[in-house]
Amino acid sequence: MMKVIKLILQFFLLELINVAVLVQKSNNKISDRSILIIRLDAIGDYILFRNFIKILKENVKYRDYKVTLVGNIRWMELAQYLDSDYVDKFILIDPVKFHKNLIYRYIELRKITSLGSEIVINPVWSRTYDMDCVVKVINAKEKIGFKGDLSNINPLIKRISDRYYTYLIDGENNIIFEFYRNKEFFEKLLGYEIKIKKPHIENKKNTSQRVKELKDLNYCVLFIGASADFRKWGIENFAKVAEYLKQNYNYEIILCGGVEDVEKTIDFEKIYGRDYRNLVGKTSLIDMIEILSVAKLVITTETFTHHLAVALNVKKIIVISNGNHFGRFVPYPKEIWENHYTVFNPEIEKDLIKYEKLSNRYGYGSNLDINEITADRVIKEIDKILYKKEF
C-alpha cells in the first residue's frame, strides 16, 4: 500500500513540473522540417538502435529534416563521434539526475521545449515515464511512440502517458531481440522493409598510435565491468581465464572496465601474476572502439561491450550472463552474428533448446547468480571456439 501511495505522490510531483514547463512554453514556435528523437536508455540500447538514424535521415520524406537527438550523457560522446553526419543537434541528459533531481529535471525540460519540433519520436519499446514527459511538454505536430510493454512503467501511468502521443505504433507482443525491435519500429514508421541485417559501425580510418600498437599484438580483451552488480562475474574467475588464455594460447591480456572496477585489479594481479595491460577505468567509449576493433577475442559480462564488438565485426565474442533479458539482448541470433557465444547460468543452459520458454521466464529479468558460472565452464567455451571442437 505504501508503495502505491509513494508512486502516486511521485507521479503528481512530476506532473506539477510538467505543468510548470507547459505554462512557459506557449510562445515556443515549432521548427518546421525538424525531428526530435528521444533515447535515454543505456549504451547497449543505443548501439542496437543507432544505425536506424541514418536510415531515417536518408528516407525521401525526411531527407531535408533537421534531426535532434535527446540522449543519455553516458553514450553521447560515442553518438557525436559516430553519428554527427545524421544528427544536427545533440542534447545530453543524465537520466539518473533527471529522475531524482527536480530542479535539474525542470531545467532540462525547459531547454528541450524551447526548441519545438515538427515531429517527436520515442522509439523505445520499454518506455519510461521520464521519456514520456519529454514527449508531453514539447511543442510538436506529431508525437510518435511505441505502444510498448510494462517493464519500466506502471500500467495506470502508462494509460495516462499513452495520451501524450498522437500515434502509437503496434509491435509484436512476444519477446524479440532488441535490434529486431528497433527494426520493427522504423519499418512501420517508414512503411517499407529495411534490409539492414546487423548493428554495424561504418569503417573509420583509424590511425591512432594505440591502434598501430595493438595491431601487432595477439591479444584478448577481458571486460570486467557491468551496469549492475548482478551482471558482474567474480574477478577471480576472470584471472583464472586470463591465466588459461596466456598459458594455452599465448594471448596478451588487456583488462578493461569502469572506474568503479579499479580496486578489483588488485585481486586480479594477485591471482594472475603475469604482465598484462590494465586499462580499467582508463578508457572512453571511443577508446573501446579502437581496442575492440583489432582484438582476437573478447570476453565480457552482459554489458554494452558485446554489442559494440558485434558492430565492429569482432570474430570471437564470449558473453557471461545470468540470463537477464534473455531473448532481448542475449543470446545473439546466429543470423545477426554467428561468432557471438553466450555462457549462461547452469539453470538456463540445461534448458537452452526451449528458447521461447526461457524468453518468457527471463525476458524481463533474472535473479540467477552469475557466479554459479565457473571459470572452467568459460574455458570449455574458449576451447570449443578456438579449436572448433564439439563437446
Backbone hydrogen bonds in HBPLUS format (Angstrom, degrees):
<---DONOR---> <-ACCEPTOR-->    atom                        ^
c    i                          cat <-CA-CA->   ^        H-A-AA   ^      H-
h    n   atom  resd res      DA  || num        DHA   H-A  angle D-A-AA Bond
n    s   type  num  typ     dist DA aas  dist angle  dist       angle   num
A0005-ILE N   A0001-MET O   3.01 MM   4  6.35 161.7  2.04 153.6 158.4     1
A0006-LYS N   A0002-MET O   2.91 MM   4  6.07 159.8  1.95 147.2 152.8     2
A0007-LEU N   A0003-LYS O   3.00 MM   4  6.19 153.8  2.07 141.6 148.6     3
A0008-ILE N   A0004-VAL O   2.95 MM   4  6.23 157.8  2.00 151.7 157.3     4
A0009-LEU N   A0005-ILE O   2.94 MM   4  6.17 164.3  1.96 153.3 157.4     5
A0010-GLN N   A0006-LYS O   2.93 MM   4  6.09 159.5  1.97 147.7 153.7     6
A0011-PHE N   A0007-LEU O   2.92 MM   4  6.10 156.0  1.98 145.4 152.2     7
A0012-PHE N   A0008-ILE O   3.02 MM   4  6.30 163.2  2.05 152.5 155.8     8
A0013-LEU N   A0009-LEU O   2.99 MM   4  6.17 150.7  2.08 146.0 154.4     9
A0014-LEU N   A0010-GLN O   2.98 MM   4  6.23 161.3  2.02 152.6 156.8    10
A0015-GLU N   A0011-PHE O   2.89 MM   4  6.12 146.9  2.00 144.8 155.2    11
A0016-LEU N   A0012-PHE O   2.99 MM   4  6.20 143.3  2.12 139.0 147.5    12
A0017-ILE N   A0013-LEU O   3.31 MM   4  6.72 148.5  2.42 141.1 148.4    13
A0018-ASN N   A0014-LEU O   3.01 MM   4  6.36 155.4  2.07 144.5 151.6    14
A0019-VAL N   A0015-GLU O   2.88 MM   4  6.17 156.8  1.94 150.2 155.9    15
A0020-ALA N   A0016-LEU O   2.96 MM   4  6.21 156.3  2.02 144.8 151.2    16
A0021-VAL N   A0017-ILE O   2.96 MM   4  6.24 153.4  2.03 151.2 157.9    17
A0022-LEU N   A0018-ASN O   2.82 MM   4  6.04 160.1  1.86 151.0 157.3    18
A0023-VAL N   A0019-VAL O   2.92 MM   4  6.08 153.4  1.99 152.1 157.5    19
A0024-GLN N   A0021-VAL O   3.13 MM   3  5.42 129.6  2.39 101.7 114.2    20
A0025-LYS N   A0022-LEU O   3.22 MM   3  5.14 158.0  2.27 100.5 107.2    21
A0028-ASN N   A0025-LYS O   2.89 MM   3  5.26 162.4  1.92 118.4 124.4    22
A0066-LYS N   A0033-ARG O   2.94 MM  33  6.42 157.0  2.00 146.0 145.7    23
A0119-ILE N   A0034-SER O   3.05 MM  85  6.37 149.5  2.15 150.2 159.6    24
A0035-ILE N   A0066-LYS O   2.78 MM  31  6.13 160.5  1.82 167.8 169.9    25
A0068-THR N   A0035-ILE O   2.80 MM  33  6.19 161.0  1.84 162.2 168.6    26
A0036-LEU N   A0119-ILE O   2.85 MM  83  6.29 156.7  1.90 155.9 163.7    27
A0121-ILE N   A0036-LEU O   2.80 MM  85  6.15 163.1  1.82 162.3 165.3    28
A0037-ILE N   A0068-THR O   2.83 MM  31  6.21 165.6  1.85 169.0 172.0    29
A0070-VAL N   A0037-ILE O   2.80 MM  33  6.06 174.2  1.81 176.7 177.8    30
A0038-ILE N   A0121-ILE O   2.96 MM  83  6.36 155.8  2.02 165.3 170.2    31
A0039-ARG N   A0070-VAL O   2.87 MM  31  6.15 159.8  1.91 174.2 177.8    32
A0046-TYR N   A0042-ALA O   3.14 MM   4  6.51 152.1  2.22 147.9 155.7    33
A0046-TYR N   A0043-ILE O   3.05 MM   3  5.16 115.9  2.48  96.7 112.2    34
A0047-ILE N   A0043-ILE O   3.05 MM   4  6.43 156.8  2.10 154.2 160.3    35
A0048-LEU N   A0044-GLY O   3.13 MM   4  6.39 153.1  2.21 148.4 154.9    36
A0049-PHE N   A0046-TYR O   2.99 MM   3  4.98 148.1  2.09 100.9 111.1    37
A0050-ARG N   A0046-TYR O   2.82 MM   4  5.70 154.4  1.89 166.1 169.0    38
A0052-PHE N   A0049-PHE O   3.03 MM   3  6.02 161.5  2.07 134.7 139.3    39
A0053-ILE N   A0050-ARG O   3.08 MM   3  5.63 159.6  2.12 116.1 122.2    40
A0056-LEU N   A0052-PHE O   2.94 MM   4  6.07 157.6  1.99 141.7 147.2    41
A0057-LYS N   A0053-ILE O   2.89 MM   4  6.10 164.1  1.91 153.1 157.7    42
A0058-GLU N   A0054-LYS O   2.90 MM   4  6.05 144.6  2.02 148.8 157.8    43
A0059-ASN N   A0056-LEU O   3.20 MM   3  5.29 153.2  2.28 101.5 109.6    44
A0062-TYR N   A0059-ASN O   3.04 MM   3  5.43 125.4  2.35 106.6 120.1    45
A0063-ARG N   A0059-ASN O   2.88 MM   4  5.59 111.9  2.36 156.4 174.3    46
A0065-TYR N   A0062-TYR O   3.02 MM   3  5.20 165.4  2.05 114.0 117.7    47
A0088-ASP N   A0067-VAL O   2.78 MM  21  5.31 139.2  1.94 139.3 152.7    48
A0089-LYS N   A0067-VAL O   3.20 MM  22  6.62 146.4  2.32 151.0 152.8    49
A0069-LEU N   A0089-LYS O   2.88 MM  20  6.35 160.8  1.91 164.3 167.9    50
A0091-ILE N   A0069-LEU O   2.87 MM  22  6.13 165.9  1.89 156.5 154.6    51
A0071-GLY N   A0091-ILE O   2.97 MM  20  6.28 159.4  2.01 168.6 174.3    52
A0093-ILE N   A0071-GLY O   2.88 MM  22  5.90 152.9  1.95 167.9 171.2    53
A0075-TRP N   A0072-ASN O   3.11 MM   3  5.87 148.8  2.21 120.9 127.1    54
A0073-ILE N   A0093-ILE O   2.77 MM  20  5.23 152.5  1.85 143.0 140.9    55
A0079-ALA N   A0075-TRP O   3.03 MM   4  6.38 156.7  2.09 150.6 157.8    56
A0080-GLN N   A0076-MET O   2.88 MM   4  6.09 162.2  1.91 155.3 158.8    57
A0081-TYR N   A0077-GLU O   3.07 MM   4  6.22 149.0  2.17 139.9 148.3    58
A0082-LEU N   A0078-LEU O   2.90 MM   4  6.08 157.1  1.96 153.0 158.7    59
A0083-ASP N   A0079-ALA O   2.74 MM   4  5.37 159.6  1.78 148.5 154.5    60
A0086-TYR N   A0083-ASP O   3.02 MM   3  5.53 155.2  2.09 113.6 121.0    61
A0087-VAL N   A0083-ASP O   2.96 MM   4  6.07 136.5  2.16 152.7 166.1    62
A0098-PHE N   A0094-ASP O   2.83 MM   4  5.96 159.1  1.87 157.6 164.7    63
A0099-HIS N   A0095-PRO O   3.07 MM   4  6.06 140.3  2.23 131.6 139.7    64
A0100-LYS N   A0096-VAL O   3.07 MM   4  6.25 150.3  2.16 145.5 153.7    65
A0101-ASN N   A0097-LYS O   2.70 MM   4  5.09 161.4  1.74 142.6 148.5    66
A0105-ARG N   A0101-ASN O   2.93 MM   4  6.14 157.8  1.98 151.0 158.2    67
A0106-TYR N   A0102-LEU O   2.97 MM   4  6.15 160.0  2.01 144.5 148.9    68
A0107-ILE N   A0103-ILE O   3.01 MM   4  6.27 167.5  2.02 156.0 158.9    69
A0108-GLU N   A0104-TYR O   2.98 MM   4  6.15 166.1  2.00 155.0 158.6    70
A0109-LEU N   A0105-ARG O   2.94 MM   4  6.10 159.3  1.99 151.0 157.0    71
A0110-ARG N   A0106-TYR O   2.98 MM   4  6.17 156.1  2.04 149.6 156.0    72
A0111-LYS N   A0107-ILE O   3.01 MM   4  6.27 154.1  2.08 144.7 151.9    73
A0112-ILE N   A0108-GLU O   2.98 MM   4  6.23 157.9  2.03 149.1 154.3    74
A0113-THR N   A0109-LEU O   2.89 MM   4  6.04 168.6  1.90 152.6 155.9    75
A0114-SER N   A0110-ARG O   3.05 MM   4  6.08 137.2  2.24 141.6 151.2    76
A0115-LEU N   A0112-ILE O   3.14 MM   3  5.77 160.1  2.18 114.4 120.4    77
A0117-SER N   A0139-ASN O   2.94 MM  22  6.25 155.0  2.01 155.6 163.8    78
A0141-LYS N   A0118-GLU O   3.01 MM  23  5.15 135.5  2.21 115.7 127.9    79
A0142-GLU N   A0118-GLU O   3.06 MM  24  6.45 154.1  2.13 152.7 160.7    80
A0120-VAL N   A0142-GLU O   2.87 MM  22  6.22 153.4  1.94 148.1 156.9    81
A0144-ILE N   A0120-VAL O   2.79 MM  24  6.11 168.7  1.80 168.6 166.0    82
A0122-ASN N   A0144-ILE O   2.86 MM  22  6.29 160.5  1.90 160.9 167.4    83
A0132-ASP N   A0128-THR O   3.10 MM   4  6.40 160.7  2.14 147.0 152.9    84
A0133-CYS N   A0129-TYR O   2.86 MM   4  6.06 142.9  2.00 147.1 156.0    85
A0134-VAL N   A0131-MET O   3.13 MM   3  5.36 124.1  2.46 100.5 113.6    86
A0135-VAL N   A0131-MET O   3.29 MM   4  6.70 156.1  2.35 147.1 153.2    87
A0136-LYS N   A0132-ASP O   2.91 MM   4  6.23 151.8  1.99 146.7 154.9    88
A0137-VAL N   A0133-CYS O   3.14 MM   4  6.36 163.1  2.17 155.2 156.1    89
A0166-THR N   A0143-LYS O   2.85 MM  23  5.07 139.1  2.02 125.8 139.1    90
A0167-TYR N   A0143-LYS O   3.12 MM  24  6.33 155.5  2.18 160.6 154.9    91
A0145-GLY N   A0167-TYR O   3.07 MM  22  6.59 153.9  2.14 153.4 161.6    92
A0169-ILE N   A0145-GLY O   2.71 MM  24  6.11 165.6  1.73 158.5 159.0    93
A0147-LYS N   A0169-ILE O   2.96 MM  22  5.74 157.8  2.01 152.3 145.6    94
A0158-LYS N   A0154-ASN O   2.82 MM   4  6.02 158.2  1.87 160.3 167.4    95
A0159-ARG N   A0155-PRO O   3.00 MM   4  6.21 150.2  2.09 141.7 149.4    96
A0160-ILE N   A0156-LEU O   3.19 MM   4  6.55 144.9  2.32 141.3 150.2    97
A0160-ILE N   A0157-ILE O   3.11 MM   3  5.10 121.7  2.46  93.5 108.0    98
A0161-SER N   A0157-ILE O   2.83 MM   4  6.14 166.8  1.84 155.7 159.1    99
A0162-ASP N   A0158-LYS O   2.76 MM   4  5.80 138.7  1.93 149.7 157.8   100
A0163-ARG N   A0160-ILE O   3.11 MM   3  5.78 149.6  2.21 113.3 120.9   101
A0164-TYR N   A0161-SER O   3.00 MM   3  5.24 160.9  2.04 108.2 114.4   102
A0165-TYR N   A0162-ASP O   3.32 MM   3  5.96 167.0  2.34 113.9 117.8   103
A0180-TYR N   A0177-PHE O   2.95 MM   3  5.45 120.0  2.32 111.9 126.0   104
A0181-ARG N   A0177-PHE O   3.03 MM   4  6.35 139.8  2.19 142.4 154.3   105
A0178-GLU N   A0328-ARG O   2.79 MM 150  5.04 170.8  1.80 141.6 139.1   106
A0182-ASN N   A0178-GLU O   3.03 MM   4  6.34 156.2  2.08 150.1 153.7   107
A0183-LYS N   A0179-PHE O   3.04 MM   4  6.29 156.3  2.09 143.5 150.7   108
A0184-GLU N   A0180-TYR O   2.84 MM   4  6.01 152.9  1.92 143.5 150.4   109
A0185-PHE N   A0181-ARG O   3.12 MM   4  6.44 156.4  2.18 146.7 151.7   110
A0186-PHE N   A0182-ASN O   3.15 MM   4  6.47 170.1  2.16 156.5 157.3   111
A0187-GLU N   A0183-LYS O   2.91 MM   4  6.02 150.1  2.00 150.8 159.3   112
A0188-LYS N   A0184-GLU O   3.13 MM   4  6.27 158.0  2.18 146.8 151.8   113
A0189-LEU N   A0185-PHE O   2.89 MM   4  6.13 146.1  2.01 144.9 155.8   114
A0190-LEU N   A0186-PHE O   2.92 MM   4  5.86 162.3  1.95 141.0 145.4   115
A0191-GLY N   A0187-GLU O   2.74 MM   4  5.52 136.8  1.92 135.0 146.8   116
A0201-ILE N   A0311-ALA O   3.03 MM 110  5.39 144.9  2.15 138.0 127.7   117
A0212-LYS N   A0208-SER O   3.13 MM   4  6.44 161.2  2.16 151.7 157.2   118
A0213-GLU N   A0209-GLN O   2.99 MM   4  6.24 153.5  2.07 148.6 155.2   119
A0214-LEU N   A0210-ARG O   2.87 MM   4  6.12 161.3  1.91 153.4 159.1   120
A0215-LYS N   A0211-VAL O   2.97 MM   4  6.01 151.7  2.05 151.5 156.7   121
A0216-ASP N   A0213-GLU O   3.35 MM   3  5.88 148.4  2.45 108.8 116.3   122
A0217-LEU N   A0214-LEU O   2.88 MM   3  5.16 162.4  1.91 113.8 119.6   123
A0252-GLU N   A0218-ASN O   2.78 MM  34  5.96 167.7  1.79 148.7 153.0   124
A0296-LYS N   A0219-TYR O   3.07 MM  77  5.85 159.3  2.11 164.8 171.3   125
A0220-CYS N   A0252-GLU O   2.86 MM  32  6.23 155.3  1.92 172.3 176.8   126
A0254-ILE N   A0220-CYS O   2.97 MM  34  6.15 161.6  2.00 168.2 166.5   127
A0221-VAL N   A0297-LEU O   2.90 MM  76  6.36 157.3  1.95 160.6 163.1   128
A0299-ILE N   A0221-VAL O   2.87 MM  78  6.22 168.8  1.88 171.9 175.8   129
A0222-LEU N   A0254-ILE O   2.91 MM  32  6.23 165.0  1.94 161.5 165.2   130
A0256-CYS N   A0222-LEU O   2.91 MM  34  6.13 169.5  1.92 155.5 156.5   131
A0223-PHE N   A0299-ILE O   2.92 MM  76  6.34 162.4  1.95 156.9 162.8   132
A0224-ILE N   A0256-CYS O   2.92 MM  32  6.34 158.7  1.97 164.8 158.3   133
A0231-ARG N   A0228-ALA O   3.03 MM   3  5.60 157.5  2.08 115.3 122.5   134
A0232-LYS N   A0229-ASP O   2.97 MM   3  5.24 163.6  2.00 113.6 119.0   135
A0237-ASN N   A0234-GLY O   3.00 MM   3  5.37 134.6  2.21 105.5 117.4   136
A0238-PHE N   A0234-GLY O   3.32 MM   4  6.81 153.2  2.40 146.1 153.0   137
A0239-ALA N   A0235-ILE O   2.95 MM   4  6.23 154.4  2.02 147.4 154.5   138
A0240-LYS N   A0236-GLU O   3.08 MM   4  6.29 153.6  2.16 139.3 145.5   139
A0241-VAL N   A0237-ASN O   3.00 MM   4  6.26 158.4  2.05 150.7 156.7   140
A0242-ALA N   A0238-PHE O   2.84 MM   4  6.07 157.1  1.90 149.3 156.0   141
A0243-GLU N   A0239-ALA O   2.97 MM   4  6.20 159.5  2.01 148.2 153.1   142
A0244-TYR N   A0240-LYS O   3.07 MM   4  6.32 155.4  2.14 143.5 149.9   143
A0245-LEU N   A0241-VAL O   2.92 MM   4  6.18 161.9  1.95 154.0 158.7   144
A0246-LYS N   A0242-ALA O   2.96 MM   4  6.17 157.8  2.01 152.3 158.0   145
A0247-GLN N   A0243-GLU O   2.97 MM   4  6.05 165.5  1.99 149.1 153.5   146
A0248-ASN N   A0244-TYR O   2.88 MM   4  5.79 163.8  1.91 152.3 156.7   147
A0249-TYR N   A0245-LEU O   2.97 MM   4  5.21 145.3  2.10 125.4 134.9   148
A0251-TYR N   A0245-LEU O   3.32 MM   6  5.72 175.5  2.32 123.4 124.0   149
A0250-ASN N   A0246-LYS O   3.14 MM   4  4.36 130.6  2.39 110.0 115.7   150
A0277-ARG N   A0253-ILE O   2.95 MM  24  6.33 170.8  1.96 163.4 164.6   151
A0255-LEU N   A0277-ARG O   2.87 MM  22  6.15 168.1  1.89 172.4 175.7   152
A0279-LEU N   A0255-LEU O   2.83 MM  24  5.71 155.6  1.89 159.3 167.3   153
A0281-GLY N   A0257-GLY O   2.91 MM  24  5.80 166.0  1.93 131.3 127.6   154
A0261-ASP N   A0258-GLY O   2.94 MM   3  5.38 160.2  1.98 112.6 119.1   155
A0262-VAL N   A0259-VAL O   3.23 MM   3  5.55 171.5  2.24 115.9 117.5   156
A0264-LYS N   A0261-ASP O   3.04 MM   3  5.50 138.1  2.22 110.7 122.3   157
A0265-THR N   A0262-VAL O   3.07 MM   3  5.70 153.6  2.14 115.9 123.0   158
A0266-ILE N   A0263-GLU O   3.23 MM   3  5.84 154.5  2.30 112.4 118.5   159
A0268-PHE N   A0264-LYS O   3.05 MM   4  6.37 156.7  2.10 148.2 155.6   160
A0269-GLU N   A0265-THR O   2.93 MM   4  6.07 160.9  1.96 146.5 149.6   161
A0270-LYS N   A0266-ILE O   3.20 MM   4  6.46 152.2  2.28 142.4 149.8   162
A0271-ILE N   A0267-ASP O   3.18 MM   4  6.43 154.7  2.25 149.9 155.1   163
A0272-TYR N   A0268-PHE O   2.80 MM   4  5.87 170.8  1.81 161.3 164.4   164
A0273-GLY N   A0269-GLU O   2.96 MM   4  5.34 146.4  2.08 128.5 138.7   165
A0282-LYS N   A0279-LEU O   3.07 MM   3  5.10 161.1  2.11 127.0 124.1   166
A0288-MET N   A0284-SER O   3.02 MM   4  6.35 148.2  2.12 142.3 150.7   167
A0289-ILE N   A0285-LEU O   3.19 MM   4  6.57 139.7  2.36 138.6 148.1   168
A0289-ILE N   A0286-ILE O   3.16 MM   3  5.15 126.3  2.46  94.9 108.3   169
A0290-GLU N   A0286-ILE O   3.32 MM   4  6.72 158.0  2.38 147.7 151.8   170
A0291-ILE N   A0287-ASP O   2.91 MM   4  6.23 161.4  1.94 154.8 160.4   171
A0292-LEU N   A0288-MET O   2.87 MM   4  5.83 168.1  1.89 148.4 152.0   172
A0293-SER N   A0289-ILE O   3.01 MM   4  5.80 150.8  2.09 143.2 151.0   173
A0295-ALA N   A0292-LEU O   3.10 MM   3  5.08 171.5  2.11 110.7 113.0   174
A0298-VAL N   A0316-LYS O   2.98 MM  18  6.39 152.0  2.06 150.3 159.4   175
A0318-ILE N   A0298-VAL O   2.80 MM  20  6.21 163.9  1.82 164.8 170.3   176
A0300-THR N   A0318-ILE O   2.96 MM  18  6.42 160.0  2.01 163.0 169.2   177
A0320-ILE N   A0300-THR O   2.86 MM  20  6.23 152.5  1.94 151.6 160.1   178
A0303-THR N   A0301-THR O   2.87 MM   2  5.70 117.9  2.26 115.2  98.0   179
A0307-HIS N   A0304-PHE O   3.05 MM   3  5.41 123.9  2.38 107.5 121.8   180
A0308-LEU N   A0304-PHE O   3.01 MM   4  6.27 160.0  2.05 158.9 165.4   181
A0309-ALA N   A0305-THR O   2.87 MM   4  6.07 153.2  1.94 146.3 154.2   182
A0310-VAL N   A0306-HIS O   3.03 MM   4  6.18 153.1  2.11 139.1 145.3   183
A0311-ALA N   A0307-HIS O   3.02 MM   4  6.26 162.5  2.05 147.6 152.3   184
A0312-LEU N   A0308-LEU O   3.03 MM   4  6.25 132.0  2.27 138.9 151.6   185
A0312-LEU N   A0309-ALA O   3.19 MM   3  5.03 130.8  2.44  90.9 104.1   186
A0314-VAL N   A0309-ALA O   2.99 MM   5  5.34 176.3  1.99 154.8 153.6   187
A0313-ASN N   A0310-VAL O   2.94 MM   3  4.97 161.7  1.98 107.5 112.7   188
A0317-ILE N   A0339-ASN O   3.08 MM  22  6.28 152.3  2.16 171.6 171.4   189
A0341-TYR N   A0317-ILE O   2.85 MM  24  6.04 158.0  1.89 153.7 161.2   190
A0319-VAL N   A0341-TYR O   2.81 MM  22  6.24 155.3  1.87 154.9 163.4   191
A0343-VAL N   A0319-VAL O   2.72 MM  24  6.05 168.5  1.73 173.5 177.4   192
A0321-SER N   A0343-VAL O   2.99 MM  22  6.21 169.9  2.00 160.5 162.1   193
A0326-PHE N   A0323-GLY O   3.06 MM   3  5.21 123.4  2.39 146.4 134.5   194
A0325-HIS N   A0362-TYR O   2.97 MM  37  5.73 120.1  2.34 175.7 164.2   195
A0328-ARG N   A0325-HIS O   2.94 MM   3  5.42 156.6  2.00 130.5 137.7   196
A0329-PHE N   A0325-HIS O   3.21 MM   4  6.03 160.3  2.25 164.8 165.9   197
A0326-PHE N   A0362-TYR O   3.18 MM  36  5.33 138.8  2.36 112.2 111.4   198
A0327-GLY N   A0330-VAL O   2.57 MM   3  5.54 165.7  1.59 153.2 156.7   199
A0336-ILE N   A0333-PRO O   2.94 MM   3  5.48 150.6  2.02 113.6 122.6   200
A0337-TRP N   A0333-PRO O   3.28 MM   4  6.74 160.8  2.32 155.0 157.9   201
A0348-ILE N   A0345-ASN O   2.88 MM   3  5.57 141.4  2.03 122.4 132.0   202
A0349-GLU N   A0345-ASN O   3.12 MM   4  6.40 162.1  2.15 149.5 155.1   203
A0350-LYS N   A0346-PRO O   3.13 MM   4  6.14 150.8  2.22 148.0 151.4   204
A0351-ASP N   A0348-ILE O   2.91 MM   3  5.44 157.9  1.96 117.1 124.5   205
A0354-LYS N   A0351-ASP O   2.93 MM   3  5.77 159.3  1.97 127.3 133.6   206
A0358-LEU N   A0354-LYS O   3.08 MM   4  6.37 161.2  2.11 156.0 161.5   207
A0359-SER N   A0355-TYR O   2.86 MM   4  6.11 154.9  1.93 152.9 160.6   208
A0360-ASN N   A0356-GLU O   3.00 MM   4  6.22 160.5  2.04 149.1 153.4   209
A0361-ARG N   A0357-LYS O   3.06 MM   4  6.27 143.1  2.20 140.4 150.9   210
A0362-TYR N   A0358-LEU O   2.80 MM   4  5.84 167.2  1.82 156.9 159.6   211
A0363-GLY N   A0359-SER O   2.75 MM   4  4.69 128.7  2.02 134.5 139.3   212
A0365-GLY N   A0362-TYR O   3.16 MM   3  5.08 173.3  2.16 109.6 110.3   213
A0372-GLU N   A0369-ASP O   3.13 MM   3  5.65 160.8  2.16 115.3 117.4   214
A0373-ILE N   A0370-ILE O   3.10 MM   3  5.81 162.0  2.13 114.9 120.1   215
A0377-ARG N   A0374-THR O   3.18 MM   3  5.22 125.6  2.49  93.9 106.9   216
A0378-VAL N   A0374-THR O   3.34 MM   4  6.75 153.9  2.42 144.4 150.1   217
A0379-ILE N   A0375-ALA O   2.88 MM   4  6.15 156.9  1.93 151.7 159.1   218
A0380-LYS N   A0376-ASP O   2.91 MM   4  6.08 150.2  2.00 142.9 150.4   219
A0381-GLU N   A0377-ARG O   3.20 MM   4  6.51 148.3  2.31 138.0 145.7   220
A0381-GLU N   A0378-VAL O   3.06 MM   3  5.02 116.1  2.49  92.7 108.1   221
A0382-ILE N   A0378-VAL O   2.92 MM   4  6.27 149.9  2.01 147.7 156.6   222
A0383-ASP N   A0379-ILE O   2.97 MM   4  6.29 165.4  1.99 155.7 157.6   223
A0384-LYS N   A0380-LYS O   2.99 MM   4  6.17 155.8  2.05 143.8 151.1   224
A0385-ILE N   A0381-GLU O   2.98 MM   4  6.17 152.5  2.05 147.0 153.2   225
A0386-LEU N   A0382-ILE O   2.86 MM   4  6.02 176.8  1.86 162.8 163.9   226
A0387-TYR N   A0383-ASP O   2.84 MM   4  5.51 155.0  1.90 141.1 148.4   227
A0388-LYS N   A0384-LYS O   2.86 MM   4  5.04 118.6  2.24 115.1 129.2   228
